[in-house]
Amino acid sequence: MTGTSPGLSLGGIAPDFTLRDQFGQDVTLSSYRGQKAVALIFFPYAFSGVCTGEMAGVRDRLADFMTFDTEVLAISCDPVYALRAFADADGLNFPLLSDFWPHGEVARAYGVLNEQTGAPLRSSYVVAKDGTVSWSVHNAMPDGRDLDEHLKHLTAAV
């Protein structure tokens, strides 16, 4: 399903946030404004089968993103330490951000927190250099073909 989620429309300013990455460093979305577009990738769980494949796909296409002067930020509600182990285990060399506490605050601001599971829905946004949301897509559970298509569309959007 392509489109925006409730409360978040294309062309609007992306909700700002500061989250910790897998190394415990603060990452602030607005720090990229005027410099880089940002691909935000919300994923439900570190170490789950689908998320592992999705993040490996992002890792394998990282050069496609960077060619377009874009930063890739992946966000889940897992704690920083789990994200560090996940990154180390799978060679994920891009920021994995923890929306652990206050739990799901950023996912909620983007309209993608599943309140029943406490995890974000599988969703991606492109935040343009001017800080506006220029593209979004929300997927239930992509299989390998769907994931490849999703990543092609995401890289084309940035």
N, C-alpha and C positions, 0 to 999 in steps of 0.2 A: 504494500500500500504506500503510495507516494503522496506527500503533502505535508501539511503542518499538523502538529498536535494541538489540542485545545490550549488557548492562551498564548500560543507562540506562532506568529505569522511571518511569512516570508516578507522581507523588507524591513522588519522591525529590528531594533537593537537587541543583540543576543544578551541574555542575562549574564552579568559578570560574575566571576567566582575566583576564589583562591583555594586550591586543593594541594595536598602533598603528593608528590610522585613516589615511585618505588624506592627512591633513595632518601626520602624524608625532606626533600626540598620543596618549597612553596612554588606553585605555578599559578600565575594570574592571567586569565584570559585577556583582559584589557591591555596587558603589556605588549601584545602582538599588534594592537590597533595601529594602522598606518604603516606597518612593516611587513606583515605576512597575513595570508589567509590561514584559517585554522579549520582542519577537519576534526570534528568532535565525534568520537565513536563510543557510544554507550554499549556496554556488554554486561550480561547478567552475572556470570560467575567465572573467576579464575579457575583453571584446571578442569572445567567441564569440557566435554568432547567438542561441542559446537564452538564454544568460545575459543578453545585452543586452536581449532582450525581457522577461525576467523582472524585471530591475532597473528597467526603464522602467515596468513594471506596478506595481511597488512604489512608485516615484516618483509615478505618477499616482494611487495610492490612499493616499498618505501622510496625507492629512487624515482618512481613515477610521481609521487607526491612532491618530493623535494625539487624536482625539475621546475615545478610551477611556483616556487617560493612559498611553500605551504608548510605549516607545522601540523603534525598529527598528534592528537591527544586522545587517549583511550580512557574511559571513565567507568568504574564499577563501584559497588558499595563494599567491596572487600577491603580489609584493613591493609595498611601500607606493607606490613611484613609478608602477607600472603602475595601481594602484587610483586614484591621483590623476588620471592621464591619462584613465582610464575615466570617473571621476566628472565631470571637466571636459567631456569629449566628449559625454556623454549627460545633463548637467544633473542628476546624482544628488546630491540635497541631504540625504542621511542618511549615517551613518557606514558606510564600507566598511572592514572590519578585515582586516589582513594576518596570516595564520597561516603566514607564510613560514619563520620560524626561531624555535625548533627546528621544522623543517618538519612541518606538519600536527599539531602537538601537541594543539591544541584540538579539531580535527576527530576525531582519534583518541580523545580523552577522551569525546566525544559518540557514538562508535561509527560515524562516518560517513566516515572516511578510506578512500578506495580506494587500497590500498597499491600496486597495480600502476601506476596513473596518477599517484599523488602528489597527487591533487586530492580535495576533498570530494565526496561524493555529494550530489545535489540534495535537501536536507532542510531542514525547518523545525521549530522548537520554540517553544513559548510558555513563558516562565519567569514564573510568577506573582509578585506583589509580595512574597510571603513567601520567594521563592527556589526554589520547587519547580517541577518540570517538570509543567505542567498539560495539555499537548497536544503531539503531534508527528505529522509526516507525512513520508514518504520517497517521492520520485518519480524515475522513471527519466529520461525526457525528455518533459516536457509539451509538447503542441502548444498553440496559442493558446487553444482552448476549455478544455483541462485547466489551463492557467496561470490563466485567469480564475477557474475553480472553486477552484483551490488558494488564490488570494488572497482569495476570498470566505470560504472556510472559516477561513483564518488570521485575517482581521479579525474574524470572528465569535467565534473562540476567545479573543481578547484582550478 
